[in-house]
Amino acid sequence: MDKRAFFIQGDSLLLPVNTPESQIDSGLLFELSKYFKNTDIFDAPELDNSSEMISVVSVPPTAVPPENWKTIPVRSILSMFSVSGSGNPNRIIRACHIAQWRWNSRFCGTCGAKNEDVPMQAQRICPKCGRTEFPRICPAVIVIITDDNNRILLAHNKRFKARVYSHISGFNEAGETLEETVVREIREEVDIEVKDIVYIKSQPWPFPSSLMLGFKARYSSGTIKPDGDEIEDAKWFTKDDMPDLPGEGSLSRHLINNWLNGIL
C-alpha cells in the first residue's frame, strides 16, 4: 500500500483542491511531499497502543503551497465532520499538535543545543545536557454558566468573529485547581460569582497546544461587567433568543447544544 501522510502547516491542513471531503481524514500520498522544501517529516505513534503510526509532512509556516492546493483550518475540519456525521478528526488533531510542538522544540530550552528525536516516540532529547521534552499540553477551562431563570451566559471575545458569542474560558495557572480556574476566569472576565461547579467533558485543542476541559456552573451573585480587555460584551440568553454560536465540533458548541436539548 502506498504510504499516506497528513500535510500540516501551522494549524491548517494542506491538500489539493480536488481532494474529496470523504478522503480528508485518510491523508495524501506521501510522494506529494516532493512539492515542498525544508519540510519536517516524521511518524507519530497512534494513541490506541497499536504499532500504527501517523505520518506527517510538516510544512514551514512561510512556505507557499503549490498551485491548485488549498489550506483548511483544522477547526473547520472539526465542524465539517461534525455536520456531515462522517470522518474522524482525531488523527488530524494529533498530527497538527505534534507538528507545531516539533517546530517549537527544535532546540533545547536549557542549553540551546539542537534536539534529537527519540525513535518511535513523540519525544525529543538534548544530546548535550540530556533534557527530555514531550509535546506541550496546556490545560484550559471552558464553562457553561446558567441561572435559575433557564438562561445561559455567553460572551463576545475581541478575537471572535462579529456577533459570535461563546462561553467564558481561560488557561489554568500554576498551583491552581481547575475549579479555582473556573471561579477566577469568570470573576476576571465578567465579574460574577458561580457555584455548583461540575466537570462535563474534555477536548484536545491544538490552537495551540491546549486541552479544553468543559465545566458547568450556576450563577451565584454579582452583576455582569465585561473586563473590556478580552471580553467586549456578555449577557444572558434564552433558548428562544440565541446569538451566532461557535462552529459545530467544538466543545463550546457541544455544551451549548446539550443545554438547548435539556441535557445540561
PEWORA-V21487 format. One line per field, one symbol per residue. ss: DSSP state (h for helix, s for strand, l for the rest). phi: phi as a letter, one per 40 degrees, with the letter a starting at -180 (. if undefined). Layout:
# PEWORA-V21487
ss=???
phi=???
This chain:
# PEWORA-V21487
ss=lllssssssllsssssllllhhhhhhlsshhhhhhllllsssssslllllllssssssllllllllllssssshhhhhhhhhhhlllllhhhhhhhhhhhhhhhllsllllllsssslllllsssslllllssslllssssssssslllllssssssllllllslslssssllllllhhhhhhhhhhhhhllsssssssssssssllllsssssssssssslllllllllsssssssllllllsllllllhhhhhhhhhhllll
phi=.ccbacbbbgbbbbacccccdcbdccgbddcccccbbfcbbabbccccgcccbbcbbccddcccdccgbbbbdcdccdccccccgbgbcdccccccccccccccbcbcccbgcccbccdgbcabbcccbgcbbbdcbbcbcbbcbbbcbfbbcbbbcdcccdgcbaccaicccdgbcccccdcccccccbgbbbafcbcbabacacbbfbbcbcbbabcbahbdadcgccccaaacbcccabccbcccgccdcdcccccccgcb
